[in-house]
Amino acid sequence: MDVLRIAAFSDGDSGGNPAGVVISDNLPNDIEMQRIAAELGYSETAFATPSGTSWRVRYFSPESEVPFCGHATIALGAALALQYGNGVFSLSLNQADITVEGRQDGTTIAAALQSPPTRSLPAPTEIVTAVLALFGYGHGDLDPRIPPARIHAGAEHFLLCLKTRKALASMKYDLNAGRDLMRRENLATITLAYAETPQLFHTRNPFASGGVYEDPATGAATAAFAGYLRDIGWPHKGNINVVQGEDMGMRSCLRAEIQPAIGSSIRVSGTARIMS
């Protein structure tokens, strides 16, 4: 079985988040998909098979299946464009139907996904306290303009927005404690963000629930974050740019386009590079 290795949301010829992509006539069984994802060791691997006029897609991390993964969807869009030509591809996920557009222009490969609907909820005090303790932050480290929240766009995430870039760069936590917290609260990732400007953010995404200390680019969390900014009336002017992975030495660039209707899909786009 051929496994493509594609870094999504790359910064030119470097950076991005590596994902596995398997396109086959039939999906392997669950045990086989989990085995392939674990052997690859990437934060997610996307498995896709034709299903009528769309594609049936499932995502596996090294330790578990996840309902939606943004960077693996971007990688899949790039792979479909390479194999079937530029176009918009309909995807049927476990819990949602979305699309991904893949395009190749010379040596540049780009993709854009339309996320599942978004939603957000204020964060309960006890969860905020637990997440702050996990990372060794205090309430004084938080940006009061963007309160902590549970955010969703196909998967559940928790958001902490920090006041300084220095606080973001200092992120550290215990993987096992993070895994326990995220699984207990049904969180795919925790998003830590810093607003350099109203339209430029720096983020980090611990993914302990999937056995990964940190993701260098997280499209699903970016979609959920953009939806939350819309919910709170943030002056995003219709789009935000996100730099992620910089503190890992894997700088990644994501763009989110935000329509005004509350809860509507977020378009998240970026370039991709084929890994040897």
N, C-alpha and C positions, 0 to 999 in steps of 0.2 A: 504494500500500500504506500503510495507516494505521499510524503508530508512536505508541504511547502513551508519555508521559514521566512517570514516577512515582518519587518519592523514598521509598525504603524505610528503615525504622527512624527515622522522623522524630521530632523533639522538638516535639510540638504542631504548630504551623503553620510551623515552620522546620526547618532541618537535614535530616538523612537523606542517603542516598546515591542520586543519580539513576541510574535504569536505563531503558533502552528496552525496550518490550514490543511484540512483533508477534504478533498472533493471526490466523491465516489458514487457509483450507481446505487448503492444501498448503504445505509448507516451501519457501522459495526455495532455489536451489542454493547451494552453499558460497561461491562467489565473490560472489553477491549478498548473502548474509548478512554476509560479511566487509566488503563495501562499506558496507552500512547501518550496521554497528557503528562503522566508522571515521569515517563522516560524522557520526554522532551524537557521537562522542567521549567517551561515558560509559565507565566502567570495564568494564561489561558490558551487553549487550542479549540478552534472552531471546526465542527464536522458538518458538512453540507451534502445533501443529495437532492436531485430534481424531484419535484412533487407537483405535477400538473404544470401550470404556468409560473410556479414560484419555486423556492428552494426551502426544504426543511432543514433547519439549523439547530444544533445543540452545542453548548460550550462546556468544557471541562477544565478545571484548574488541576494542579497536581494532586489535590486531596479530595475534591468534590465537584459535582456539577453545579453550574451557576446559571441563573435564568437569562442573563443578558450580559454581554461584554462588548464595550465600545471599540476598544483597540483591535480585538479579534475580528469584529465586524468590518472595520476599515481594511484590515489585512485580507479578509475574504472578498471585499469589493475589489481590491487591487487584483487578487487572483482571478476572479471571474472576468474582469476586464481583459486580463492577459490571455485567458483561454477562449473567451467568447466575444470579445470586442467591447468597445465602450457602450455603456448603457446603464439603465436603472433596473435593479434586480429586486424582486419581491421576496421577502424572507418570512418564513413562518417559524416563530420561536415557541418555546414551551408555553408562554403566557401572553404573547403579543404578536401582531403582524406588523412588520416595518419594511422599509426599503433601504438599499444602499446603492449609491451611484459610483461606478468605477470608470476612470478615464486614464488612458495613456496618451501622452503628448510628447513625442520624441523619447527622451530618456526619463522623463518625469511621469511618475504614476501617482495619481491622487484619488481620493475617495471621500464620499460624504454620506453619512447615515442620517436617517430621520428617526429620532428616538421614539420609544413608547411615550405615552402621556406622562406628564410630570405632576408631582404633588409634594407638599411639604407640611410639616407640623412643628410647632415649637418644641424644643427639647425639654423633657422633664428634668427637674433639678438634680435628681439622683443620678441620672445618666451623665449629665454635664460634670458632676463631681467625680464620677468614676473615670470618665475619659480624661479629664484634667490630671487626675492622679496617675493614670497610665503613662502619660507623657511627662509628668513632672512640671506641668504648667500651673499657674494660678489664675484667678479671675482677672488680675491686673494685666495679664498677657493678651486678653481678648480685645478685639476691635468691637466697640459697642454699637457701631453702625450696622453690623451684620451679626445678629444674635445666633447662638448655637441652634441647630435644628436637625430634625430627621428629614432627609431629602430623598426623592425617589424619581427614577426614570427607567423603569424596567428592572431595577434592583434597588435595595435599600442601602442608604449611606448615612453617615453622621457627619455633620459639618462643624468645624471650629475655625473661625476666622481670627487671625492673630494680628496684633498691632504693628509688629516689626518684622522685617525680613530676617533679622538676626534670630528671632525666636523660631521662625520656620526652619532656618538652617540648622538649629540645634536639636531638632527632633531626634528622640531616641526612646525606645520602649522595649519591654521584654516580650518576645514573640509568643511565648506560651500564655502569658497573661493577656496579651492582645487577642489571641485566638479565643480564649475563654470568654472574654468580654463581647467580642463581635458575634460569636455564635449564640451566646445567651440573649443578646439583643437583636438577633437576626439581621446583622449588618454585613453587607458585602465588603465595604471598605470604610475607613474613616478618612474624610477629606480635611486636610489642614490647608488653609489659604491665607494669602497676604495680598491686599489690594495696593498695587503700586500706583495705579490711577483708576478711575471708575470703569475703564474698559480693558485694563491690563492686570492680570492676576498671576501670582506664582502659587503653585500648589504642590503638595506631597500627599501620597495616598498609601498608607499602610494597608496591606491586604492579608493580615494574619489569618482571617477566616479561611483562606485558600492555601495557607502554608507559605505565603510569600511575604517577606518583611516589608517590601515597598515596591510599588508599581511606578515605572518611569513615565507612563502616559495612561490615562484612564478616561476613555470617552464616555462611559456610562455615568461616572461621577461628575464629569464636566457638564453633561446634559442636565443632570439633577441639580447641580449648582446653578446653572444658568436659569433653570425654571424657578429656583428659590429666589434668585435676584429679581426676577419678574414679580414674584409673589409679594415681595416687600417693597416694591416700587423703587428699586435701585436705578440710578441714571445710566443705564447701559447703552442707550441710544441704538438699540436693536442688535448689538453684537458685543461679544467679549473675546479677547485673546488670552490664552492660558499658556504659561511656560511651566513645564513640569519636568522632573528628572534631573534638573540642573545640579542639585546637591549630590546626585548619584554619579555624575559624570556622563549622563545619558540625556542631554537636553532634548526635550520634545516640545513640539508646537501644535497647539490645538486651537481651533476657532469655533465658536458657538454663535449661531444666528438665532435671535429670539423674536418670535412673533408675539403680538400683544395679547392674544387670547390666553387667559389663565388656564394652565393645564395642558396647553397644546404642545405638540411635538417640537423638539429642539433639533436643528440641523447642526451636526458636528462634523467638521471636515479637517483634512490634513493630507500630507503626502506620505508615501510609503516607499521603502527600499527593500529590494530582494536581498536576502542574506545568503551567502555562499555556504 
